[in-house]
Amino acid sequence: MTGPAELPDSWVKPRRRWVPWRGLTVAAVVVVAVVVGVFTDGFGIPGLLQPHGTGPTGPGGSNPNPYDENITAVEASIAYGGAAQPFPALEGTDLCPHCPALPTVNAAHEAGFWFYFNVTNIQSSTGATLANFSISTSGYVSTVFVLVHVLCCYTNHYAEFVSQLYFPPSQSYGLAAYVTAVTIPYDATGGYVLYFNSTSP
């Protein structure tokens, strides 16, 4: 019995030796590339996930008022729940004597606007409450500006946030209100009127 026949040398392929460090090197390079890409935004993934047109466009953020729209007036109105009407200064009154005025850009890159007003309970023997402050905007989008807060009371540095306020008889308070807009669209009428609304239950 003879042993297995030997193959000619031209038929024998040299064996390749498996070198484990080659695979590890490639894997390490891929991992480093991924880490660098993530931390440097090299792949642009955060930019793709961010909604277009909603984020800041530069170091200072986008301009919320690109058309330089003014506030032309702040008109007050009040709804009463009873027969007494103790706050006549809040009915059909312009609370912005310095208007038209341009809103300023705040730290959140919103257009912000302050207005200040005095309110007096003209009743000499009965207290009254002012409540339910809200704001609406002229034009086809009534929610361009939103009311952030109403502050009380001058001369106490407007230190208290109020959602309603009780006025003793003949009492006057100085109030401040702050409104903001994320974006102010173009308005062909030359600016926006704000409507400051409240109730007296």
Long-range contacts (C-beta under 8 A, 24 or more apart in sequence): 56-109, 60-109, 61-105, 61-109, 62-109, 63-105, 64-105, 64-109, 64-110, 64-111, 64-181, 64-182, 64-183, 64-184, 65-102, 65-103, 65-105, 65-111, 65-181, 65-184, 66-184, 67-184, 67-185, 67-186, 67-187, 68-102, 69-184, 69-185, 69-186, 69-187, 69-191, 69-192, 70-99, 70-100, 70-101, 70-102, 70-190, 70-191, 70-192, 71-96, 71-99, 71-100, 71-101, 71-102, 71-103, 71-113, 71-191, 71-192, 71-193, 71-194, 72-99, 72-100, 72-190, 72-191, 72-192, 72-193, 73-99, 73-100, 73-193, 73-194, 74-99, 74-115, 74-193, 74-194, 74-195, 74-196, 75-193, 75-194, 75-195, 75-196, 76-117, 76-195, 76-196, 76-197, 76-198, 77-195, 77-196, 77-197, 77-198, 78-130, 78-197, 78-198, 78-199, 78-200, 79-197, 79-198, 79-199, 79-200, 80-199, 80-200, 81-199, 81-200, 81-201, 82-200, 82-201, 84-123, 84-126, 84-128, 85-200, 86-121, 86-122, 86-123, 86-126, 86-128, 86-167, 86-200, 87-119, 87-120, 87-121, 87-122, 87-128, 87-130, 87-167, 87-200, 88-122, 89-117, 89-118, 89-119, 89-120, 90-119, 90-130, 90-196, 90-198, 95-196, 96-194, 100-190, 100-191, 103-181, 103-184, 106-180, 108-180, 110-180, 110-181, 110-182, 111-180, 111-181, 111-182, 111-184, 112-148, 112-178, 112-179, 112-180, 113-145, 113-178, 113-179, 113-180, 113-194, 114-176, 114-177, 114-178, 115-176, 115-177, 115-179, 115-194, 115-196, 116-154, 116-174, 116-175, 116-176, 116-177, 117-174, 117-175, 117-177, 118-154, 118-172, 118-173, 118-174, 118-175, 119-167, 119-172, 119-173, 119-174, 119-175, 120-167, 120-170, 120-171, 120-172, 121-167, 121-168, 121-169, 121-170, 121-171, 121-172, 122-170, 123-169, 123-170, 124-169, 124-170, 125-169, 126-169, 127-166, 127-167, 127-168, 127-169, 127-171, 128-166, 128-167, 128-200, 129-164, 129-165, 129-166, 129-167, 129-200, 129-201, 130-164, 130-165, 130-167, 130-198, 130-199, 130-200, 131-163, 131-164, 131-165, 131-198, 131-199, 131-200, 131-201, 132-163, 132-164, 132-197, 132-198, 132-199, 133-163, 133-177, 133-196, 133-197, 133-198, 134-196, 134-197, 134-198, 135-177, 135-179, 135-194, 135-195, 135-196, 135-197, 136-194, 136-195, 136-197, 137-192, 137-193, 137-194, 137-195, 138-187, 138-189, 138-192, 138-193, 138-194, 138-195, 139-185, 139-187, 139-189, 139-192, 141-185, 144-181, 144-183, 144-184, 144-185, 144-192, 145-179, 145-180, 145-181, 145-192, 145-194, 146-179, 146-180, 146-181, 147-177, 147-178, 147-179, 148-178, 148-179, 148-180, 149-177, 149-178, 150-175, 150-176, 150-177, 151-175, 151-176, 151-177, 151-178
